[in-house]
């Protein structure tokens, strides 16, 4: 056993209202720079839909993730080292700007500078890349609220797979269709194919918390990481010639604060916590031959933080005590391993993703209520899951490599929770058979309800702060002279760094604890002087 710790996230899709607040705040915090106009480290997709970039889930085209060779060993779908070396000076398989979307703004000056006349001036769209007038044809969520479903819904790779199994399962007539929102960030995988694809070794997975980062000074712009990532969450900055990706807001995590997308989420649907896993089992779990067994295989990689043997092994392996204790209280561990309602996104890519999702149940309740039945009665709910307008097969293609059993089990547990809590709220005695039917006890159901429905800030974000006490030493040791950005011509010194905009001399230096405390005071004070 080789225990390691990983910061992981769970998102409850039942709560996502598609407001895109998470995307906007992430954009403002991380990608509001030149060369990043088309980049969304966090984006929210409407399903069914093609996603961003378009049809990123079609790995026969993009060749992302892993596959098994004839001997059953893992190999990159885009080809191994020799294949990459042979084509290192040719363009890898990359989404083009039309697959993302050509970012635009509007010529607002035409509104203010137009001469007087009989016609009203218009602010025409112009490209953010070259400033030329353009026609808007696509955007990061062009499928928003099913706007493009009748015309483009058939192009969703998941719809194609489901229709191969049952041609009448997904329909796009308005009264028969379905819709839910899917927020996406980098998965910070246990077996990241982007890291394995990088020829220069610039992309790495941090041992202390599992966050996958890009060393901007080491990156040579080969862009093979973009091809290697099956979720297409690695982006190429054309202004700096470097790859960039979601950092899981590592400066905030290091001081015990949640990610920006989690902090600003209107629906409070995101959970952050520590998962303990056995690093020695990762390769074997990712190499399971049957794709439908990958979900259970990844569950087998995770360790139980309540097990004394696991805690002893963590201590011997140097996992900080704070992290082990955080894993015991982790909402992510509870939702994934204890209650088993959260599922991974596309486990068939064999990257062992660490951002998991609770599938949406609300359409079942709404559909039942619309027919005049009690939408939260257990007998009605359990029977309606198989006839859900969101086909189980569609959800299974996204979360369990096509196996509908874990999806049905998750939805049944959510349905049992609704029915159980409805009885309590009405002052009735809950039927113990409801909890028993889904393999849970009444107390477990009530604990799951508290976590999913009324959890406090501290319950949703259990982030160890073991690094806080060591943060100043780490920060001061970044360079012998002090701050790693404090050199002539560096960022913040009146110009860009030696490797382009926003580059420094070290790997992503720590952001000081004082900066975050100052920012918190500014955000909560009534006057600027108080900060």
N, C-alpha and C positions, 0 to 999 in steps of 0.2 A: 504494500500500500504506500502510495506517495501522495499524501493529501495536499491540496492547494486550495486557495480561496479565490472566488470570482465575484465581482459585483455584477448582479443580474437585474433584469427588469421584467415585470409582468404588466400587461395592459388589459383592462377590462373593457371589451368592445361593446358591452351592453350600455356603457355610459358615454361613449364617444358621440358627440353631437355634430362633429365635422366643422367646428368653428375655426380651425386652423390657427388658434392662438399659439399653440406650441410651435408651429412652423414659423410664424412671424417672429416670435421672440428668439428662437434659435437663429433665424436669419440675421436679426439685428445683433446678436451676440457674437456670431462666429463667421458668417459668410457675407458680410456687407462690404466686401472689398473688391477692388478691381480684379477681373478675371474669374470672379465667383458669381456672376450675375445669374447663371442658370442652375446654381448649386442649391440644393435643399438637404442639409444633413438630416433634418426631420421633415417629412412630408406626410400628408394625410390623403389617402386614396379612397375613392368611392368604389365599392364592389357591388356588382361586376364592373370591370373596367380594365383598361390596359396597363394602368400604373405609370410610374415615371422612373426611368425612361420607358417608352412604349414597349410593351411585351417583354419586360425584363425577365419574366419567368420562363421564357422559351430558351432553355439551355442548349437545345439542338442548334440554335442560331448563335448564341453568345458564348457557349462553351465555358460556363462558369462552374465552380464547385469541383467536386471529386466524383470519380467513378471507379469501379473495380476492374482490374485487368483479368486476364484469363486465369491467373493463379489466385485470384481473390484478394489481391493486395490493392491498396488505395493508389490511385494515380490522378493527377490533375486532368480534368476534362479537356483543357486547352493544350495539353502536351507537357512532357517532362523537360528536364534541363537541356538535353540534346536538341529537342525540337525548338526550344526557345533560343538556344544559341545559334541554330541555323537561321532563324528568322529574326535575330535581335535588331537588325536595322530596317526591318519592314514593319508596317503598322499592324499591331495586333487587332483582334476583333473588338471594335469599340463602337458604342453608340455614337451616332453623329448628333450634331446640335439639333437637327430636326426630330430626333428620337427623344431628346430632353424637351426642348422647345427653344425657339430663338427669343431671348429676353428682350423686352421692349419698354420704352417709356413714351411720353407724349410731348409733342412740341408745344409746350405751354407758352413759350415766348411769343408764339404767333398770336396768342390771345391778347397779350398786352402790347405788342409792338406793331400790330396790323394797322395800316392807315385807315382813316375814317372812310366809310363807304356804305352802300346799301346792303351789302351782304354781311352776314355774321361770320367772324373768323372761327375756324375749327382747330382744335388741338389734335393733329394727326399723329398716329403711332409711328415712332422711329425706333430702329434697332438700337439696343444698348451696346451692341458689339461694334458697329461701324458708324452709327449715327444716321444711316440712310433710311428713307421712308420704307415701310414694310406693310405687308398684309398679315394680320394676326390669324394664324391657322391652327395653333395648338398651344397648350399650356401645361403646367405641371399637374393639374387635375382637371383636364378638359371633360372628364366623365362625371364631374361633380353633380350630385343629386340626380343621377341617371340622365343628365342632359344629352349625352351622346349614345345612350344604350341602344336605341333602335337602329342607329347607323353603324355604331362601332362595337356594340356588345359582343357580337360574334367573334371579335378578334381577341377577346380575353382568353389567354392560354388555358385557364381553369375551365372556362365554359367549353372549350374545344374538347378537353379530356372527358368532362362529364357527359357531353353529348355522344362521345364515342361509346360510352357505356349504356346510356339511355337517352335516346334522341329527344324525348319530350320533357326532360327534367327541368330545363332552363328555358323560359319563354320571356319575350320582351314586350308582350302586350302590357299596357300600363296596369290593368287590373290584375294581372297575373305575376308581375315581376316582384323582385325583392331588392333590397339595398341595405348596405351597412358600410361603416367607415373603418378604414384600416390605417392607423398611424404607423409609420415605419422610421426606424433609425438603423444605424449599423448594429449588427447582431453581436459583435464582440465575441465571436465564436471560440469554442474550445479547440477546434481543429481548423483554423482559418486558412482558406485556400488563397486569400490575397497575400498573406505573409509568405506562403510557400511559392507564390508566383513571382515575387519581387527579385530580380536578378542582382540588385545592388545591396540587398539586406537592409534597406531603409525602413521597411515596415516590420514592426515587431510587436509582440504581445508581452505586456508587463507581467512579470512574475508575481508581484505583490498583490495585484488586484484584477488581473486578466484583461485590462483595457488594451485594445489594439490601437497603436499610434503610428504615425509616419515621422521619421526623422527628416526634417526638411533639408538639413545640410547634406545628408547622405543620399537623398533621392536624386536620381539622374533622369527622371522623366521618361522611363521606358514604357510606362502605362500598362504593363502586363498585369498589374494589380487590379486595374479596372476590368480587364477581361476576366481575371481569376475570380473576382467577387460575384457570386451568383445573384446577390441581392442588388447589385449595381449601386452600392453605397460608397464606393471610392470614386472621387471625381478628379479630373485633371484641370488644374488652374493654368489656362493658356497664357496668363500674364507673367507668372513666375516660372512656368515650366516644371511644376512640382505636382505630385499627387496630394490630395487632401481628403479628409474624411471626418466623420463624427468622432469626437474625443471623449464622449460620455461626460463632458464638462469636468475633466479630471481635476482642474484646480479647485472646483467646488467640492468634489468628492473627497479630496485630500483633507479638507477642513470640516468634513461632516455635513456638507450642504447637498441637497438633491440637485439633479440636473436642471437646467433652465426650462426644458420642456415639461419636466415634472412639476416644478415650482409654479409654473404659470398655467397649468392645465385647468380649464374651467370645470370639467367633469370630475376631477380628482380620480382619474381612472388609472394612474400609473403608480406602481409600487417598486421600491428599490430596496435591495437587501443583499446579503452575502449567501452564496452557495458554496459549500465545501464539496470537492470532487476528488476522485482518485485519478491522478494524471496517468497512471500506468494502464488504466482501462480505456482511455480515450480512443486510441487507435483501433483496438479490438471492437469497441462499440460502433465506431464509424465504418468498420469493415463488414458489418453484418450483411450477408448476401441479400436477404429478403428486405426490400425497402419498407414494407409495412411493419417490420420489427424494429425499425430504427428508433421509434418513439420510446418503446420499452427499454431498448438498449441504452439510450441516453439517460433514462431514469436510473438505470443500474449503475451509471457512473457517479451519481451524486451520493454523498455520504450523509449519514444521520448524525447531526451535531449532538444529539442526546446520548449517543452510544459512547460509553466510557472508553472503549478501545479506540474509537475515532478521535476523541479528545486527547488521549494520550499520544496517538500518532501525530496529531497536529502540533502538540507541544514539542515532540522530538524533531519534527520537520521544520520548526522555527516559525510556524504560523502564530502571529501575536494572539495573546489571550483575549484581547478586545474583539478580534475578528471571530474567534470561536464563539464567544458569548453573543456577538451580533448575529451569527448564523443560527443560534438557538432561537432568537427572537425574530428572525427574518420573515417578513410577510411573503417574500418570494418563495422561500423554501416551503412555507405552509401551503401556498396555493398550488405549487408544482407537485410536491412529493407527499404532503399530508392529506390535503383535500382532493388533489388530482383533478382540478378543474381547468388548469392552464395547460396550453399545448404549444409546441414549437412551430415556428413558421418554416415550412418546407424542409423537413428533416431529410428528405431524399437527396438534398444537396451534399449530405454527409459532412457538413462543416460543424455540427453540434452547436446550433445557435443558442444564445443566452438571453434573448429577448422573447418572452413567451406571451401567449394571448389566451384570454378567456373568451370562448366563442359567444356570439350574441344569442340571447334567448328572447329578448323583447318582442320580436315579430310573432313568436308563437302566442304570447299572451294577448297582444293586440288583435291578432287574427281570430282567436277564440272569443274575445269580448265583442268583436264586430258581428259575430254570428248569434249573439244573444246568450252564449254560454258563460259560465263563470270562468274567467281567464286565469284564475289562480287556484282552481280546484285541482288537486293532484291527479284525480282520475282523468280529468279532461286534458291536463298538461302532458302526462305521460303518453297518452294516446295520440296527441297532436304532434309530438316531436318527429315522428316518422313522416308526417304529411306537411311538415314545415315548408313555407314558401321558399325559404332558403334551403335548398336541398342539402341533406346530410352529405351527399357525395361531393358537392361543391366545397363545403367546409373541410371535408376529409382530404380533398386534393390539396388544400392549402396548409393544413396543420398536421396531418398524420399520414402523408404519402398514400392517400386513398383508402385507408382503413377507417370505416365509419364507427367501429365499436368504441374507441376512446372518445370520439366526438359525442356520440349518443350518451355515454356514461357521464361526461361533463355536463351536458344539457340536462340530464335527468337529476343530477345533484343540485343544479341551480333551480330546477323546477321544484324539487323536494324542499329546498330552502324557502322558496316563495310560499309554498302551501303551508309549511310548518309555521312560518312567521305570521302568515295571515290569520291562522287560528289563534295564535297568542295575542295578536293585536285586537282581535274581536272578543277576547276574553273567553275563548273556547279552549277545551283540552285538546292539544295536538294528538293526532293519531300516530302512535309509535311505529306503526307498520310503514309509514311513509319514509321515515329515516332508515328503517331496517331494509327497505326495498332497494336503497342505493348504497348499502353497506356502511352507513354512518349511524351514530347515536344522536339523540336529541341535543345533548350538550355540544357535540361537534358541529351540528348544524347551526346552533346559535352562535358559536364562536366564529364560524365561517361568515355568518351574517354580519357580525360586528366588524369583521375585517373588510368585507366587500361593501357594506352599506354605510356604516357610521364610524369608520376608523379615523382616529385623529392623525394629525400631521406626524407625530412621533411614531405612530403605528404603521403608517404607510411608508415612511422613509427611515429604515434602520441602517444607518451608515456608520461604520466604526470610525472613531476619531483618533486611532492610535498614532496617526501621522502628525497630529497637531503638535504634540510635545516635541517632535523632532523636526518640525517644519522649518524653524529658523536656522538650525544647523545645516539642513539640506540646502536651503536657499543661499546661505552665505558661502557654502562650499561649491557653488556652481562654477565659480571661477576664483582663482587666487585673489583677484582684485575686487571681488564682490559680485555684483549683479552680472548675469551672463549677457545682458543687453547693453552694458555700460562700456562701450568702446567707441572709438572715433568712427563716425559715419554709420553707426548701428541704428536700429529702430529706436525712435524716441530721441535720437541725437541729431535730427535735422535731415535725415536721409534714410534710404533703404539699407539693408544688410548686404553682405558680400555676395549672397546668392539670390538676390531679388527681393521683392517686397515682402515684408513681414518675416524675414529670415533672421536667425541669430546664430551664435556660435555653438550653442549646446542643444541637446534634445529637449525641446519644450520645457523651459525653466518653470519652476514652481512660482505660483502667484501667492503673494504673502497673505497670511491670515489677517493682518491689519487692513489690507485693502478690502477684504470681504466684510469685515466688521464695519468699516467706514461706509461701504456701500449700503449695508443694512440700515445703518443709522440715517443715511440720506433718504432712503426709501420710506422710512417710517416717521421722519420728523416733519413738523409743520412749517418750519422755516429753514432756509439754507444755512443760517448762522448756527443753528443747533447742531448741525453735522460736524 
